[in-house]
Amino acid sequence: MPTQAFGAAPPHAQQQFGMYPPTAQFPSGAPGGAPDGKARQRMMIIIAAVVALVLVAGAGFFFLTKGGDKDEEAKNGGSNSQGTGKQGGAGGGNAAPKTVDGKLLFSVDSPKVDDLITVKGMWVSDKAFAKADVYKINGYGLSGGQKWEYPLDGELCWGSKQTSPDGKIALLVKDGKPSSEHKYGGPCTQVVVLDINTGKKVWQQTVKDGDHDVIFDEVTIGGGTVAAGGIRGGAAWTLADGKELWKPKSGDNCRDDGYGGGGKLVAVRRCGDYSKPQMLVQTLNPQSGAIQSEYKVPAGLNYVHVASTDPLIIAVDAGDSTGSAASDFLVIDNSGKEGKLRSKISTQNGKFTPKCPATDVEGCQKLAVTKDTLYLPTEDHQSGNAQQPGRVNEIVGFDLATGQSKGKADGAPGSTLVPLGVDKDGYPIGYQEPTYRKGGSVVRIDPKSFKTDVLLRNPDSSAETEGRLSPGIHQGLWSQGRLYLGGSYANKPSSYSLGKEYLTMIFGGS
């Protein structure tokens, strides 16, 4: 892909958010990082995740991440990136749904291992549910029951956030398991496409740079193309047969950090000096890699996360101190060759609590997106209700055209309300976490009135184990009336018993 010229960033006017204060301006710069710093950040993220899991479980606070819905997959590319659901319309006005009293349909015990192993990855089609396990992917029926097992050559490095309409997913896998020579296994070089309906491998590819296979950080599916990115640049293949479309070019002044997938394919490019780059967000032709639109990110913002490709929304960290890596969401108009800023939505230093990875392009959690609204959860606060004491939060909808808040959906006191995705009718879906005594629930939010209706109420008997699958660490998917929860890491058992631990839990009415 050709080197892109730098350019002045467009001005960023402050946006008023209705009941919330205006956003802050970007600072003149932000600290940068080097390739070895990125590797250290990744290790810190993993360590922090494990520590957080133990602390959360031990304290009895219960959480859940957002997820996606197979029924809401975007055309040609699978479900929208980060499980935010289909980019549906405004919706609203439909009759209130009937609440289903759910039950635990199926569960898988957490695997026992001698070291920390990544098992983050869940996918659902109209025929099967798949979950990453230790050195393998397992396939189940939609209500449980194992159908197949696919062994991996090494540890899973990354799994696509999307499932294509015909049930394909993309995996990034290490080249080999741990050995005496390689304590942590081989590098992340193997890109695999797997059909979760059958458990069969569609293809497996690597990319050469001289005599060495290129190491990647993440992989995605967008517009019928599989794209992988990393420190040394990006490569792409056709989803159907693995035909190579492009790969990193030696000596290129710009390289693809990674990609956002879904109905469209968006590249995040890093040009110039690694620690002081010009970051570019480019909407690509998925088949050729040709640039259809390009947005120049303001200087000083060294890591960009794609929260949605259609509409195009990116997250940046311009001074957030909460560790969410998302101080602001930038809504981009990519209808022309030069991308333009439509609006800017601030997380206000922790008043809103989405979470994005420190360095990865995809992976933002705890948010939902429709064609005209971004939904973010607020931080927990005292309910102020004497009849229902405890901490509570809300989900706020922001207009993508103006950045202003449109309304808020109230959560239930005593636990946190987390965005899960968007259904086919354009309704945001939220998850009300369990408490000590009460099971979690799935709710539908009316995008016009912001009234919530309970779709699924989980049994109180499962509250404790359900609550151990926490947001920011674990995953959640809502599809076809079922809630899928899954763990992210397998670890050596602790000497302190935290009770029953599950890798996978499926809740539903049938």
N, C-alpha and C positions, 0 to 999 in steps of 0.2 A: 504494500500500500504506500502511496507517495507521501513524502514529508510535507507537513502542513506549515504554512507561515504562521507566525505569532500574530496577535492582534490585540487591540485595546478592548478591555472588557466593557460591556454596556453599563450604564449607570444603574444603581439599585435604589429605587425610591422606597422609603418606608411604607409598609402596608398596615392599615388599621384592621384589627381582628375583632371588631364588635365588642363583646364583653371583656376581651382580653387586651392587655397593653400592646402598643406597637412594637414591631421587631427592632432589634438593634442593627446598626450598619455593620458590614464586614470590617474587621480590622485591616490595617494596611498590609499585614503579612501574617503568616502562621509558620511555626517551625516545620522544617522539612525532615526527610529521612533518607537513608541510603539502603541499598539492597540488603546488607547484613542487618540493618536495623529492622527491616521488614520481617526477616526471619525471626529475630528476637521477639518482635511484637506478637507473632503468631504463637510462639511458645508461651508467652505470658498470657495470651488469651486462653489457651488450653488449660494452663495451670489455674488461672482465675476461675474458669468454668467449673473445674472439678472441686475447688475449694468452695465456690458458691453453692454447688449442688449439695455438699455435705452440710454446710451451714443452714441452707434453706430447709433441708429435710429434717435436720436435728431440731430446728426451732419450731417446726410445725407450720410454717407459712407456706401457703399453697399457691402455685402459679401455673401458667400455660403460655406457650408461644402461639403466634398466629399461624395459620396454615392456608391451604388452598382447597379448591373444589374441582374435582375432575369434570363435573358436569358443566363447569363454567370455563372450559378451556378456550383460549383464543385460537382463531383459525390459523392453520398451517404451522403453528409453532408450539402448541400445547398450552397449558394454563399459564396465566400471567406470572411473571417472575416474582419470587418471594411469596408465592401463595396468596397474593392479594385478591385473587378471584378475577372473574371476567370484568372487562371494562364496560359495564352495563350502563343503562340509562338511569334517569332520576328515580324511576320506580315510584312506589308509594301508592297508598289508596286501596290496596287489596284487603280483603276480609282477613280478620285476625285468624291465624292458624290454630289448630288444636294442639294442645300440649301433650307430648308423648312421655309417659313415665318409662324411662329407660332402664336398662339392666346391663350388666357386664356380659357382653356376648362372647368375648374371647380374650385371652391374655397369654403372654409368653414371659417366662421368668428371665430376669437379667442374667446374662452369661457370666460364668466365673472365669477370670483370666488372671495372669500373673503380673500384668502391666497395663498401662492406659492404652486403650485401642479405640479409634474412632468408629462409631456405628451410626453416625448421623445421616439420615436419609429415609424418607417415607414417600410413597407414591401410590396413587389410586387411579384406576381406570373404571370403565363400566363393567368390567369382568373380574378384576382382581385387585388386591392390595399387596404392596411389596414393602419390606422393611429391611434395612441394612442390619447385618449381624456381624459377628467376628469372622473376618475373611470370607464372607459370603453374603448373598442377597437371598432372602426367603420370600416366597410368594404364597399368599393365602386367599381364601374366598373372601368376599366382601363382608361376611359376618364371622370370619374365622375359619380355621381348619387349613393346615398346610397343604399346598398344591404342588410346589416345586422348590428346589434349592439350586442356586447357581454359585459355584465356588469361585472366589477371586484369587488372582495370582499373589496379591499382597493386601495390605491394609487399604481401606477406602479413604482416599484423600478428599474427595468432593463428589457430590451427586447433583445433577441438574435439579433446579427448583420446578421444572416443568415436566409434565407427561404429555406426549404428543397425542392427538386424537385417536391414533391407532395403538396406543399403549406402549410407546417407546420412551426410554429414559437414557440419559448419558451419564457415564461414570468416569471419574478420574481415579486411577488405581496405582499403587506403588508397584514397581518392578521387582517383586520378590518379598518374601516374608523375612522377619528377623533371623539372623544367623550369627555365627561367631565372627564373621568378617564385617557384617553390617548389623549392628545392634538393633537399629530401628527399621530395618528393612531397606528396600531399594528406594530410589527417587520416584516422584510422582510423574511418570512419563506415559502411562498407558491409558488411552481413551477408548472406552468400551460403550457400545450401544446395545441395550438389552430390551427385549420385548417382555414386559411384565405379565402379559396375558398368557404366555406360554412358558416363560422362563428360559427362552433360547437366546443365545448371543446372536446379534445381527451382524456386527463387525467389531474389530479391534484394530487400532492404529497408533503409530508413534510418528514423530517428525524428527528428522535428522538435521543437525547443525554441525557440519563437518563429520567427525566420527562419533559424535555423541548425540543421544536422544535429548530433545528439548524437555526441560522440566516445566510443568505448568502448575498453577495455583488453584484454578477453578474451571468449570466447564458449564455450558448452557446450551439450550435449544431455542432457536429463534427463526421464524419464517422458513422452516424446513431445513435449517442448517445447524450443525453442531459446531460450536466455537469454543476454544480453550485459550486462556490468557495467562500471562505470568510476567516475571521480571525480564525475561528474554524476548517477550513479544507474544503475538497470538497466531493461532492457526485455525483453519476451518475445514469441514468436510460435509458432504451431503448426508442428510439423515438416513436416506433410504439405503445407500450402498457404500458409504465411507469414502467416496471419491474426494481426493484432496483439492480444496479450492484456493487456499493461500496458506503461507507459513511465514515465520519471522525471516527478515532480510538482514544479513550481516552488514554492519556499518550504517544502518538506517538511523537517522537522528530522532525518529519517533518510533514508539513501540506500543502495542496494545497491552495495557494492564489487564484488561478483562472485558467481558461482554455482559450486557443485559439481554435476556431473551423474552419469549412470549410470542405474540403475533408479529412483532418486529424484532430486528436485531440491531442493537446499539453498542458501539465500541467506545471504551474510555481509553484515550491515547495520552501518553506521556512524552513530551517533546523537550529536547535540550537537556540541561543538567538535571540529574536525578533528584537532587535535594532542592532545586529551585526551578521546577519544570513549568512549562505551559501545558495545562491539562485541557484536552479537547474531548467533547462528547459528540460522537458522529453517528447518525442514523445511516445504516448501510443497506445496499442491495444485498440480500442474504446469499444470492447465488454467485455474484461476481465480486463482492466486497467494495463496489463503487460507492463513494460517499454521496448520499442524497441530501444531507443537511449537516451542518457543523456549528456547534456552540462553543465559544471560547470561555472557559471558566475563569473567574476573577483570579488575578495573581495572588500567590500565597496560599492557595488551597491545593494541597498536594495529594489528597486522596478523595476520590469521587465514588459514590455508590449509586447505582441505578435502582430506584425504588419501583419504577414502572416504565415501560417502553411505549405504551399507547394508552393514555397520554404520557408524554415524556416528563418524568419527574426524577430529579437527582437529589441526593442528600450530600451535604458537605459539613465539615467541622470547622467553623470559623471562631472557635474560642469556647466551645461548650466544656464545662468542668465536671459533668456528671458521668463521663465515660461512655455515653451512648453513641459517640462518633457522628452525631447528627444534630448540629446546632440549627441548621436551616434546610428546608426543602425548597428547591428552585424548580418552578414549573416552566418548561421550555416550549415555545412555539417552534416546531421543526417542519412547518409546512413549506418553507422556502430554503434556498441553499444556505443562507445564513440564519442560524438559530437565534431566536430572540427570547429574552426573559419576559414571561407573562406575569408572574407574581412570585413572591418570596414568603414562605411561611416559617416562622421561627418556633423552635421548641422552648424558647425562653428559659434556657439554662436549667431545665429539669421540670418546668411546669407541665410539659408534655413529655411522655416517656416512651417513644419508639426507640428501637435499638438497632444500630447498624454495626457491621464488623469494622475493626480499626482500619484494615487495608484492603479487604476484598471488595470487588465491584458489586456482586450480588450478595444477598444474605440479610437485608434489612427485615426486621421483625416487628410485630406489634403495630401494624398499620393496615389499612385497607384503602383501595382506590377504585373509584368509578370514573366515567368519562368526564365528570365535572366536579368531583369532590375528593378530598383527601381526609381520611378519618384517623385521628390520633387519640390515644388514651391520655388522660390527665394523671398527674401524680396523686397518690392517696392523700386524703385529708380527713379531718374529723367530720362526721356526718352532720353534726349540729341538730340532730333529731333525737329528742329525749326518749321517744318511743322505740327508736331503732338506733341505739348508740353504736359506736365503732367507726372504723375508718372506711372511706368510700371513695370512689372516683367516677369519672364520666368518660364517654367517648365524644369528642367534638368533631364536627364536620366543617372543613374549610373549603370555600369556593375557589376553584383553581384559577378562575379568571381574575379575581380581585385579591385573593389571599385572606379575605375576611371570614370570620366564623359565621356559620349558617344556623347552628343550633347544637344542642348537646343531648345525649342519651344518658340517663342516670343509671348508675350501677346500684347494686344492693349493698347496704352496710355490712361490714364484716369480711369482705373479700374484694378482689380486684376484677374489673371488667376489662377484657382484652379483645381487640379486633382479631377476627379469624379470617375474614374474606368477604366476598360479595356473591350473592346467589344470582340465578339467571334472570330474575325479575328486577335486579338493581338494588336489592336490599342488602345493606351491610349486615354481616353476621358477627356476633360477639360471643365470647366465652366468659361466663361468670364463675370464677374459681371456687372450689369447695372451701368450706370452713372445717373446723375440727369435727363437727357433728353432721354437717349437711353436705350432700354431694354437689358437684358442679352442675352447671346448666348451659345450654346453648340458646342464645336469644337472637331474634331478628329485629333490626332497627328500621323503623319507617324513615326514609330519607327526607320526607317533607315535614312530618310532625315530630320526629325523633322519639316517638313512643316505642317501647320495647315489648315484644311478645316472646314468651318462652316456647321454644320448639322442642327441646329435649331436657328432661330433668333426670339427672343421674341418681342412682340409689345412694342413700346415706351410708349404707354398709361399706361402700367402696371409697368413701371420702378420704381416708388417710392415705391409701395407696395411690389414688388418683392424683392427690395433691403433690406427690413427689416428682411429678413430671412438670418441671418449672419453665417459665418463659425465658427467652434469652439463652437457654441451654438446650432445652428440648423442643419438640415440634408438635403441632396439632393440625389435623385436617378435618374438615367437615364436608361430607359428600354423601348424597343420596340418603339423608336422614340418619347417618352414622357419624360418630365422633371417633377419630383415630388419634391415639396418643403414642408417642414413641421416644425412647431414650436416645441420647446423643453419644455417650461414651460408656464403654465397659471398663471397669477398673478392678483392681485387686480388692477383695472383700476387706472391709475395715474390722478392727477388733471390737469396735463399738457397734452394736446391732441397732439399725435404724428401722427394723421391721421388714416386711415383705417388699422386695424391689422387683419391678417389672421392666422389661424391655419394650413391650407393646401391650396396649389395652384398647379394646374396641367396645364402645357403648352404643346402644341403639334400642329400638323397640322390638326389632325382630331380626 
